[in-house]
């Protein structure tokens, strides 16, 4: 299913972006006002995580719309 694949791609991209910025899951959670466990779920593409939260988290890390589109493609 394309929706699930998109979540998985966004989750992987979130993890890569977080790691490139030398942030822990806890640090990212503080930035997006969430929990470490939520960040872990986002990074593996957990079905309970919304695409909205993934996208907002990526934008919070400075991801551009162009980079986001590339990550999804």
SULNOR-V157419 format. One record per backbone hydrogen bond with DSSP energy under -0.5 kcal/mol. NH is the residue of the N-H (numbers start at 1). CO is the residue of the C=O. If there is no record, write none. Layout:
nh->NH co->CO
nh->NH co->CO
//
This chain:
nh->5 co->1
nh->6 co->2
nh->7 co->3
nh->8 co->4
nh->9 co->5
nh->10 co->6
nh->11 co->7
nh->12 co->8
nh->13 co->9
nh->14 co->10
nh->15 co->11
nh->16 co->12
nh->17 co->13
nh->18 co->14
nh->19 co->15
nh->20 co->16
nh->21 co->17
nh->22 co->19
nh->23 co->18
nh->28 co->24
nh->29 co->25
nh->30 co->26
nh->31 co->27
nh->32 co->28
nh->33 co->30
nh->34 co->29
nh->39 co->35
nh->40 co->36
nh->41 co->37
nh->42 co->38
nh->43 co->39
nh->44 co->40
nh->45 co->41
nh->45 co->42
nh->46 co->41
nh->49 co->46
nh->54 co->50
nh->55 co->51
nh->56 co->52
nh->57 co->53
nh->58 co->54
nh->59 co->55
nh->60 co->56
nh->61 co->57
nh->61 co->58
nh->62 co->59
nh->63 co->58
nh->68 co->64
nh->69 co->65
nh->70 co->66
nh->71 co->67
nh->72 co->68
nh->73 co->69
//
